[in-house]
Amino acid sequence: MDGQYVTREEFSKLDGKMDELQDEQTQTKQRSRHVEQKLDKIEINTTWILRLIFSNKNSLNIHKGSLFR
C-alpha cells in the first residue's frame, strides 16, 4: 500500500475507539438525564421541602422557648 489507505489493523483500532467513545457518550447522556430528573423532582417539591424545613425550625424554636421559661 502506498500510504493513502488505512490498514485493517488501523481501521479496527479506530473502529474500537469509536465504539468506546459512543458508549461513553451514551453513559454521559444517561447520567445527565438522571440528574435532570432528580433536579426536576426537587424543583417540583420545593414548596413542600421549604414547608418541612420551616415547620421543623418553628417547632424547634417553640420547644426551646418553652424549655427555658
Buried (B, 14 or more C-beta within 10 A) or exposed (E): EEEEEEEEEEEEEEEEEEEEEEEEEEEEEEEEEEEEEEEEEEEEEEEEEEEEEEEEEEEEEEEEEEEEE
